[in-house]
Amino acid sequence: MDTYYNFIADKDTLVRFLQILPPLEKDDVWMFILCARDKYLADEEKKKYDLKDTSVVERKIVRYSEIERMMRVLKRFHIQTGGYTDTRCNPLPPECFVLYFTINPKSIMKAVKHFIGRYLDYLFELSGTDKKEEIWEKMKLLDSHIMTDVQSNNSRNKYFIDLDFDTVDKNAGNKYVKEFINTTLKGQSEYYVIETRGGYHILITRKSMSDSARKTFYTKVKECEVAGKKELGDRFEVIVNKQEMIPLPGTLQGGFRVRFDPGNDIS
């Protein structure tokens, strides 16, 4: 009997998260990005598979705001088991995957401009080189190039700031997450807490931040990180996530079910 990859572990959690997203405007789109990471594998498995720290496996553009249509796009990742492989054509195990979501929309217009410029450069290169085969090979990566251009070109609309806590030990480290929330965010900003395999992400609604929260935000981030490192070591990190991608709540991240609590409770 055929089996299939299934990255959705908790549909209710997934839907609750998607409900906080603002509607898309003009040329805005979201992106789902499926990655395979060797850090999720046991040491013996790492020797078997040829994976980078993060290998992009599949990307999908989401041009809808309706939740049911977004869910349909997500389910397209659920191909037959073994369909995702490493560079040696080894079928990848389900536990090595993470499904990322771009927390702020991407701009199709900017992506298309970048894409056109890229291929115009290729055409000029073709006319001035004897190494045409190299250029042809680059041009054949059209599908990969357009996805990269969409992923790297942000929309004018920036809804969320993502604060990424790598707590190392959640039992010891989550007190720093709670303290940051209580001293910097509670009563001053709208925020959402997401628990991941290695820590927490706090999504902060930009427009909701009070003036005092804005003024002290980066200072408080640094103070929190310094205090955490002093107790837990250099692996403890608190950073503003400039990649603006989070493990998608309700899906599996290296076998861990990514949690999202609308009440922002941290156990």
C-alpha positions as MATLAB code, in Angstrom:
seq = 'MDTYYNFIADKDTLVRFLQILPPLEKDDVWMFILCARDKYLADEEKKKYDLKDTSVVERKIVRYSEIERMMRVLKRFHIQTGGYTDTRCNPLPPECFVLYFTINPKSIMKAVKHFIGRYLDYLFELSGTDKKEEIWEKMKLLDSHIMTDVQSNNSRNKYFIDLDFDTVDKNAGNKYVKEFINTTLKGQSEYYVIETRGGYHILITRKSMSDSARKTFYTKVKECEVAGKKELGDRFEVIVNKQEMIPLPGTLQGGFRVRFDPGNDIS';
ca = [
       0.000    0.000    0.000;
       1.376    3.411   -0.985;
       2.241    5.866    1.802;
       2.569    9.632    1.606;
       4.418   12.377    3.410;
       2.059   14.256    5.736;
       3.371   17.409    7.364;
       0.101   18.602    8.913;
      -0.023   17.322   12.495;
      -2.756   19.531   13.988;
      -5.235   21.105   11.582;
      -6.989   23.126   14.301;
      -3.722   24.783   15.360;
      -2.846   25.463   11.730;
      -6.211   27.106   11.079;
      -5.965   29.235   14.243;
      -2.619   30.539   13.035;
      -3.792   31.261    9.497;
      -6.702   33.254   10.945;
      -4.366   35.924   12.349;
      -2.935   36.724    8.922;
      -4.043   39.929    7.179;
      -5.622   39.703    3.708;
      -3.257   39.915    0.757;
      -3.194   43.157   -1.239;
      -2.340   43.986   -4.866;
       0.684   41.869   -5.934;
       1.243   40.312   -2.485;
       1.704   36.559   -2.039;
       2.670   34.227    0.799;
       5.167   31.375    0.498;
       5.392   27.880    1.960;
       8.944   26.491    1.924;
       9.697   22.834    2.629;
      13.249   22.209    3.863;
      15.234   19.160    4.932;
      17.750   19.671    7.756;
      20.487   17.292    8.829;
      20.330   18.620   12.413;
      17.075   16.700   12.890;
      18.730   13.378   12.060;
      20.591   10.999   14.358;
      24.368   10.860   13.896;
      24.213    7.564   11.979;
      21.524    8.925    9.657;
      23.601   12.015    8.925;
      26.251    9.764    7.376;
      23.668    8.154    5.120;
      22.065   11.295    3.689;
      23.740   14.115    1.771;
      22.052   17.124    3.348;
      23.215   20.630    4.140;
      22.269   22.336    7.389;
      19.182   23.516    5.486;
      18.307   22.168    2.034;
      15.329   23.713    0.246;
      13.253   20.843   -1.138;
      10.111   22.517   -2.471;
       8.517   25.964   -2.515;
       4.957   26.990   -3.244;
       3.472   30.427   -3.838;
       0.175   31.194   -2.116;
      -1.877   33.877   -3.849;
      -5.010   33.394   -1.738;
      -6.134   34.742    1.634;
      -8.922   32.199    2.108;
      -7.902   29.515    4.591;
      -9.374   26.569    2.701;
      -7.469   27.539   -0.445;
      -4.256   27.940    1.561;
      -4.837   24.466    2.990;
      -5.181   23.028   -0.506;
      -1.784   24.476   -1.425;
      -0.265   22.933    1.704;
      -1.601   19.494    0.872;
       0.276   19.563   -2.440;
       3.443   18.910   -0.410;
       2.019   15.494    0.522;
       3.544   13.452   -2.265;
       4.307    9.730   -2.179;
       6.898    8.733    0.425;
      10.326    8.625   -1.199;
       9.504   11.357   -3.692;
      11.765   13.799   -1.846;
      15.415   12.751   -2.129;
      18.899   13.998   -1.315;
      21.587   14.642   -3.955;
      22.398   10.914   -3.980;
      18.743   10.061   -4.725;
      18.225    8.591   -1.254;
      14.557    8.922   -0.204;
      14.409   11.379    2.690;
      12.782   10.303    5.974;
       9.799   12.334    7.258;
      11.597   13.332   10.461;
      14.173   15.503    8.655;
      11.637   18.030    7.332;
      10.401   21.434    8.417;
       7.740   23.467    6.640;
       8.456   27.200    6.804;
       6.086   30.096    6.248;
       6.993   33.661    5.283;
       5.433   35.871    7.964;
       5.325   38.933    5.711;
       4.082   38.882    2.108;
       6.342   38.806   -0.929;
       5.983   41.095   -3.946;
       5.335   39.492   -7.319;
       6.029   42.797   -9.088;
       9.496   43.139   -7.543;
      10.218   39.462   -8.200;
       9.291   39.745  -11.888;
      11.512   42.819  -12.335;
      14.441   40.982  -10.762;
      13.737   37.861  -12.838;
      13.623   39.819  -16.126;
      16.881   41.573  -15.241;
      18.536   38.252  -14.488;
      17.595   36.749  -17.869;
      18.521   39.896  -19.798;
      21.972   39.559  -18.217;
      22.116   35.944  -19.411;
      21.250   37.033  -22.963;
      24.023   39.637  -22.953;
      26.467   37.050  -21.579;
      25.567   34.635  -24.375;
      26.528   37.160  -27.015;
      29.936   37.818  -25.477;
      31.287   34.427  -24.412;
      32.475   31.165  -25.882;
      31.255   29.293  -22.780;
      27.642   29.265  -23.878;
      26.902   25.884  -22.293;
      27.375   27.371  -18.809;
      24.856   30.110  -19.569;
      22.370   27.619  -21.032;
      22.589   25.538  -17.871;
      21.862   28.596  -15.731;
      18.893   29.530  -17.909;
      17.410   26.059  -17.538;
      16.968   26.730  -13.819;
      14.053   29.031  -14.651;
      11.618   27.503  -12.141;
      14.165   27.710   -9.322;
      15.122   31.287  -10.224;
      11.563   32.605  -10.150;
      10.924   30.996   -6.758;
      14.147   32.484   -5.386;
      13.204   35.912   -6.723;
       9.773   35.740   -5.108;
      11.227   34.580   -1.794;
      13.851   37.344   -1.705;
      11.620   40.291   -2.651;
       9.494   41.578    0.199;
       6.198   43.358   -0.206;
       5.709   46.956    0.848;
       3.502   45.531    3.615;
       5.435   44.434    6.702;
       2.925   43.206    9.256;
       5.011   41.261   11.748;
       8.352   41.374   13.550;
       9.614   37.899   14.446;
      11.654   37.507   17.608;
      13.409   34.116   17.653;
      14.381   32.579   21.005;
      16.755   29.607   20.770;
      16.465   28.561   24.405;
      18.655   25.390   24.282;
      16.815   24.012   27.332;
      13.155   25.041   27.377;
      12.726   24.236   31.058;
      15.530   26.629   31.953;
      15.182   29.069   29.077;
      11.483   29.795   28.856;
      11.669   32.113   31.872;
      13.547   34.584   29.662;
      10.753   34.454   27.095;
       8.176   35.120   29.836;
      10.228   37.952   31.294;
      10.627   39.621   27.889;
       6.880   39.401   27.288;
       6.021   40.793   30.729;
       8.510   43.676   30.646;
       8.394   44.672   26.971;
       5.233   43.466   25.236;
       2.335   42.820   27.584;
      -0.081   45.749   27.490;
       2.077   47.542   24.917;
       1.907   45.383   21.774;
      -0.188   42.696   20.119;
       1.875   39.514   19.959;
       1.609   35.755   19.376;
       3.766   32.965   20.822;
       4.827   29.968   18.745;
       6.673   27.047   20.334;
       9.118   25.274   18.031;
      11.485   22.342   18.353;
      14.346   24.498   19.639;
      12.590   27.342   21.402;
      10.025   30.028   20.703;
       9.088   32.631   18.122;
       7.186   35.736   19.166;
       5.328   37.425   16.319;
       4.724   41.091   17.097;
       2.220   43.129   15.113;
       4.181   46.169   13.986;
       1.320   48.665   14.005;
       0.306   47.696   17.534;
       3.623   48.577   19.193;
       3.433   51.484   21.604;
       5.999   54.281   21.390;
       7.671   53.124   24.586;
       7.881   49.541   23.293;
       9.481   50.736   20.059;
      12.058   52.858   21.883;
      13.234   50.114   24.221;
      12.667   47.057   21.999;
      16.197   46.403   20.716;
      17.775   47.285   24.054;
      15.484   44.787   25.797;
      16.288   42.118   23.193;
      20.008   42.535   23.843;
      19.572   42.543   27.622;
      17.527   39.349   27.437;
      20.147   37.594   25.307;
      23.025   38.648   27.575;
      21.201   37.351   30.661;
      20.338   34.058   28.970;
      23.867   33.458   27.718;
      25.249   34.133   31.198;
      23.186   31.285   32.626;
      22.827   28.871   29.689;
      25.899   29.533   27.526;
      26.521   30.872   24.046;
      23.965   28.607   22.359;
      21.194   30.682   23.918;
      20.142   33.295   21.361;
      17.538   35.999   20.996;
      17.464   37.575   17.546;
      15.152   39.576   15.342;
      14.654   37.100   12.523;
      15.568   38.972    9.340;
      14.752   35.935    7.190;
      11.148   36.373    8.331;
      10.389   32.643    8.101;
       8.952   30.524   10.886;
       8.148   26.814   11.234;
       4.452   26.700   10.382;
       2.246   26.085   13.443;
       0.301   22.849   13.293;
       2.932   21.140   11.132;
       5.863   18.893   12.036;
       9.371   20.273   12.523;
      11.819   17.389   12.778;
       9.020   15.301   14.295;
       7.989   18.051   16.759;
       4.462   19.465   16.463;
       4.827   23.251   16.204;
       2.465   24.830   18.741;
       0.498   28.055   18.593;
      -1.519   29.283   21.555;
      -3.805   32.278   20.905;
      -3.681   32.902   24.668;
       0.107   33.231   24.444;
       0.649   30.796   27.295;
       4.169   29.417   27.802;
       4.375   26.190   29.760;
];
